[in-house]
Structures are given as structure tokens and as C-alpha cells.
């Protein structure tokens, strides 16, 4: 059983999600787009001064890039990949999010 067998909906949706994630990843990796990071955009000026904004953007952008690559792999290999790849995707996303949280609270502090 492949991903195509268990997926519902049109294939173009995954390509739109991939494109959106790719654009956001590029913006964050360039060191811009801090206003798209949840929590940072609503933090006060004093709290924002505790973080290196460029490093924070790059850490979040790098983590989002991992997810973007996985979505791309799922999109192009939909008819080849086994259905259990969705479990791998979920595990990698959870570990990636944990890594983003840890790195943003350690490496990105001033």
C-alpha cells in the first residue's frame, strides 16, 4: 500500500503547501521574517532584546526547511513510498520541532 492509496483529496494541494513552506523557509533563512515566528512577534521590546533575531530566523528557517524537504519527498514519491512513511514524517516533524525549541532557547539567546 502506497501513500497514494491512503491519501484523500487532489494532488495539487500538497504542491501548494510545499511552495508556501519553501517561500517561508527562504525568507527565514535569509534572516528576515521574524514577524512570522509565533511568540516572537508578540513579545515585548525587552523580551525581543534577549534574542539574536537573525540567528532565531535562521534556526526556525532551517527547521522549516527540513519539513519542506519531507513534504517534497512525499509529493514526488507519492506513488512509490509506502503508507508507513507518514509515520516517519510525523516522528521527524516532532523531533524537528523539539530541536527548534531547544536551539531557539539556547543558541539564539544574547
BELWOFEN-V695526 format. One record per backbone hydrogen bond with DSSP energy under -0.5 kcal/mol. NH is the residue of the N-H (numbers start at 1). CO is the residue of the C=O. Records with the same first field share a line. If there is no record, write none. Layout:
NH->CO ; CO
This chain:
3->81
4->78
6->2
7->3
13->10
14->11
15->11
16->12
17->13
18->14
19->15
20->16
21->17
22->18
23->19
24->20
25->21
26->22
27->23
28->24
29->25
30->26
31->28
32->27
36->33
37->34
38->36
40->37
41->37
43->40
48->44
49->45
50->47
51->48
52->108
53->51
56->52
57->53
58->54
59->55
60->56
61->57
62->58
63->59
64->60
65->61
66->62
67->63
68->64
69->65
70->66
71->67
72->68
73->69
74->70
75->71
76->72
77->73
78->75
80->77
81->77
83->1
85->82
86->83
87->84
88->84
89->85
90->86
91->87
92->88
93->89
94->90
95->91
96->92
97->93
98->94
99->95
100->96
101->97
102->98
103->99
104->100
105->101
106->102 ; 103
107->103
108->103
109->106
110->50
